[in-house]
Amino acid sequence: MNVITKKVSLPDGRQVSIETGRLAKQADGAVMLTLNNTVLIATVCAAKDAVPGTDFMPLQVEYREKYSAAGRFPGGFTKREGKPSDEEILTCRLVDRALRPLFPANYHAEVYVNVIVFSADGVDMPDALAGFAASAALACSDIPFECPISEVRVARIGGEFVINPTFEQLKEADMDLMVGASEENIMMVEGEMKEVSEQDLLAALKAAHDAIKPQCQLQKELMKELGTDVKREYCHEVNDEDLRADVARVCYKPAYDITKQGLEKQARTEGFEKIREDYKEAYLAAHTELTEDEKEEKATLIDRYYADVERDAMRRCILDEGTRLDGRRTVDIRPIWCEVPALPYPHGSAIFTRGETQALATATLGNKMDEKLVDGALERYYSRFLLHYNFPPFSTGEARAQRSVGRREIGHGHLAWRGIKGQIPEDFPYTVRVVSDILESNGSSSMATTCAGTMALMDAGVPLKNPVAGIAMGLIKNPGEDKYAILSDILGDEDHLGDMDFKTTGTKNGLTATQMDIKCDGLSYEILEQALMQAKAGREHIMGEMMKAISEPRAEFKPQVPRMEMILLPKEMIGAVIGPGGKIIQAIQEETGTIITIDEDEDGMGKCVVSAQNKEGIDKAMAKIRAIISVPEIGEVYEGKVQSIMPYGAFVEFMPGKDGLLHISEMAWERLETVEQTGLKEGDKITIKLVDIDKKTGKFKLSHRVLTPKPEGYVERERRPRPQRDGRGHGPRHEKNEQTQQD
């Protein structure tokens, strides 16, 4: 085996090891990455040829965390790993977005990247290492690839930037970013922040890029040592350069004219399609000598070349005239209209429409039982804020069936979730779910989701710290040109044909989340800073339009929102409220129609939350809970219930779980020979007074007679003193018998 190992240090001194040549040797490229007790294996395999007709990069990235890596069993009946979790899918997307732009534009063979976590002790975070491992596997292969990249997580903790923090360190961070970059350029960014400034974000990107550069250099050294710096030859495209030139000559001017007209999406699409189809019809009519197969081949080439013409026309119109596809200037935001509430019965709802992108969001408030259990291989926790994003085909006018939730929907929903989640107060007792359904889409539907979700939450009465708005920025920059244009609020075509998709969400105080994908080289920090400041101005405008619809959270919940109240339980009283086997708490829930949950805080106090659809049920349940946790006080009068009858008195429950002896002598002023004389029986209600608590045993002494008028001339009869006993429990009679025996 030709085993090669390379090591690189993180800024804090931890070492990351890359090994190749020992495992998975039949893959085109494979590495084992190790950081302390965290071990990932990444492999890459590529088909030798492209599937005929493929004109895109068919890249598939998989990231999986084995439960055995952390010494755990998977849940479920089968006890084996199932479909990828949302967290695994999100990591797949992070790796995919950094790798995809670096494959040659004309390389169309299927490529499969697999990253598997085989060992993890829950200290170091493996998702931050996945991009490094995937790129290293590509570096060890002969698959065509422009340059190595890597990814790191950068967090700001106590004002200092930390690269690839541990799980424990990340809890204290106010910035959490994943950054993917080559040695020269940043390619991908995604993360969340706690209302930080644009300058703080730029500083974090620089810190991350500085840590990535040595990792890229390591991969270049590895390529040279393995001889994989020379990549395989391929020929996936058959081209006709004369046809390419003719398509550009005939179609560029009409496409440029369409671009300048500022048409709506549907009209613009139809106009572009007419230019292409007219050219195709004229070309095929002029070349009658072509066979049917040749005509089909030429038609495919015309489609590809015309797409390049359309792209060039859009870009030159923006760069040369400052005019975008819909007629806007580069800094303009599309017209916005909002409606709150949008629906009559959901707890909260809102419509946010920006140009031809429209999101309908609903907010639902629930109790603790509605929390989502996240049961991953390395983490197990409950989430009380959920945001789900749906992108039905009709939103873009497509006639196709809607399938299950895809990776794109999970990723877009996660970005909006990150943008909003920090604004929900930590002590807000409800579980919150936002659902965003995209009804129309022409760019930046995830940012429309952020805006619509914020308004739906305010409509539901969720006391957000600050409302959140979002915007997507674009960039047009041709290689070799100094001229560039930063676009505010990009269209779908501007995203597809442009060089950057840079989304930011934020409040009036600062940024809360970001996502950036770069498709061009040489993007400077000056351009990034300009884009961030232009985005800030755009968000402020969007926020102003949102505030016209709803300016602050509603002061009162709607009638259909379940009510909820919380009471703190002393640590020693938690068991009393729950009861043996949950008997008491279940009885309270059944009797009052409520849902009761109890959690212990860091101090051991019990956070008891009572929820119900009406306040009457909550009040009843709270009264019962307060009765359980209240401490009996001598001198207080209680309404009790007879639990059992004894010859010497009755045991009466005067508080939930607390009973005492009502002696026969304390039942009435007159002398009673039997308890039956009072007429008391089990289950009867009786008013009593707590007259004493035995300090040693904690037993309660009750009285009923002190609550009734004392008969005139009543004289308390003298009680005979109890005989004294010695330490062995022997009384006077026993002592006398012992003396007699001695005599």
Stockholm file with secondary structure:
# STOCKHOLM 1.0

chainA/1-743         MNVITKKVSLPDGRQVSIETGRLAKQADGAVMLTLNNTVLIATVCAAKDAVPGTDFMPLQVEYREKYSAAGRFPGGFTKREGKPSDEEILTCRLVDRALRPLFPANYHAEVYVNVIVFSADGVDMPDALAGFAASAALACSDIPFECPISEVRVARIGGEFVINPTFEQLKEADMDLMVGASEENIMMVEGEMKEVSEQDLLAALKAAHDAIKPQCQLQKELMKELGTDVKREYCHEVNDEDLRADVARVCYKPAYDITKQGLEKQARTEGFEKIREDYKEAYLAAHTELTEDEKEEKATLIDRYYADVERDAMRRCILDEGTRLDGRRTVDIRPIWCEVPALPYPHGSAIFTRGETQALATATLGNKMDEKLVDGALERYYSRFLLHYNFPPFSTGEARAQRSVGRREIGHGHLAWRGIKGQIPEDFPYTVRVVSDILESNGSSSMATTCAGTMALMDAGVPLKNPVAGIAMGLIKNPGEDKYAILSDILGDEDHLGDMDFKTTGTKNGLTATQMDIKCDGLSYEILEQALMQAKAGREHIMGEMMKAISEPRAEFKPQVPRMEMILLPKEMIGAVIGPGGKIIQAIQEETGTIITIDEDEDGMGKCVVSAQNKEGIDKAMAKIRAIISVPEIGEVYEGKVQSIMPYGAFVEFMPGKDGLLHISEMAWERLETVEQTGLKEGDKITIKLVDIDKKTGKFKLSHRVLTPKPEGYVERERRPRPQRDGRGHGPRHEKNEQTQQD
#=GR chainA/1-743 SS CCCEEEEEECTTSCEEEEEESSSCTTSSEEEEEEETTEEEEEEEEECSSCCTTCCSCCEEEEEEECGGGGTCCCCSSSCSCCSCCHHHHHHHHHHHHHHGGGSCTTCCSCEEEEEEEEECCSSBCGGGGHHHHHHHHHHTSCSCCSCCEEEEEEEEETTEEEESCBHHHHTTCSEEEEEEEESSCEEEEEEEEEEECHHHHHHHHHHHHHHHHHHHHHHHHHHHHHTTTSCCCCCCCCCCHHHHHHHHHHHHHHHHHHHHTTCCHHHHHHHHHHHHHHHHHHHHHHCTTCCHHHHHHHHHHHHHHHHHHHHHHHHHHHHHHCCCTTSCCTTCCCCEEEESSCSSSSSEEEEEEETTEEEEEEEEEECGGGCEEEECSSCEEEESEEEEEECCGGGGTCCSCCCSCCHHHHHHHHHHHHHHHTTSCTTCCSEEEEEEEEEECSSCHHHHHHHHHHHHHHHHTCCCSSCCEEEEEEEEECTTCSCEEEEESCCHHHHHHSSEEEEEEEETTEEEEEEEEECSSCCCHHHHHHHHHHHHHHHHHHHHHHHHHCSSCCSSCCTTSCEEEEEEECGGGHHHHHCGGGHHHHHHHHHHTCEEEEEECTTSCEEEEEEESSHHHHHHHHHHHHHHHSCCCTTCEEEEEEEEEETTEEEEEEETTEEEEEEGGGTCSSCCSCGGGGTCCTTCEEEEEEEEECTTTCCEEEESGGGSCCCTTCCCCCCCCCCCCCTTSCCHHHHHHHHHHHC
#=GC SS_cons         CCCEEEEEECTTSCEEEEEESSSCTTSSEEEEEEETTEEEEEEEEECSSCCTTCCSCCEEEEEEECGGGGTCCCCSSSCSCCSCCHHHHHHHHHHHHHHGGGSCTTCCSCEEEEEEEEECCSSBCGGGGHHHHHHHHHHTSCSCCSCCEEEEEEEEETTEEEESCBHHHHTTCSEEEEEEEESSCEEEEEEEEEEECHHHHHHHHHHHHHHHHHHHHHHHHHHHHHTTTSCCCCCCCCCCHHHHHHHHHHHHHHHHHHHHTTCCHHHHHHHHHHHHHHHHHHHHHHCTTCCHHHHHHHHHHHHHHHHHHHHHHHHHHHHHHCCCTTSCCTTCCCCEEEESSCSSSSSEEEEEEETTEEEEEEEEEECGGGCEEEECSSCEEEESEEEEEECCGGGGTCCSCCCSCCHHHHHHHHHHHHHHHTTSCTTCCSEEEEEEEEEECSSCHHHHHHHHHHHHHHHHTCCCSSCCEEEEEEEEECTTCSCEEEEESCCHHHHHHSSEEEEEEEETTEEEEEEEEECSSCCCHHHHHHHHHHHHHHHHHHHHHHHHHCSSCCSSCCTTSCEEEEEEECGGGHHHHHCGGGHHHHHHHHHHTCEEEEEECTTSCEEEEEEESSHHHHHHHHHHHHHHHSCCCTTCEEEEEEEEEETTEEEEEEETTEEEEEEGGGTCSSCCSCGGGGTCCTTCEEEEEEEEECTTTCCEEEESGGGSCCCTTCCCCCCCCCCCCCTTSCCHHHHHHHHHHHC
//
